[in-house]
């Protein structure tokens, strides 16, 4: 046993088992994925609302596509 482990055990602390570590990582990963999905849903809803506002205020239907594409020029590639 190396000095690090001996020091931990002598202080009454225990290390995670591999299964405990894997379970904790799995829970964190699931939480991160859920947060990413929620953020994506919110972004899509916001974008949909912004496009609907452009459509509502559009005077020339033939320019609507251009207005939507140019709404956020930095996102165009």
Steps between C-alpha positions, in 0.01 A plus 500: 500500500645837406544785750195688374264208566662426836453863602134497397425176680681613814268803519192279483407606147403250236537519127217448256462155360505477122127427498424805719714716277332367184156561652590859594641568153187351342273726710701810415506411131123454502451838669726672245315340209163603646621858545630508142167370368309760703729780376454383140122496538510854641725622218272349234194659663673839515608474137151394393351801682752739343421366153126523566546865603687569177221333303232696688677829423595414141371738235649314202456122517766450234763648735396299806757224442776756466387677819504174692844402368640845580343517846828400664778556241770359730334157481518483120779290359 
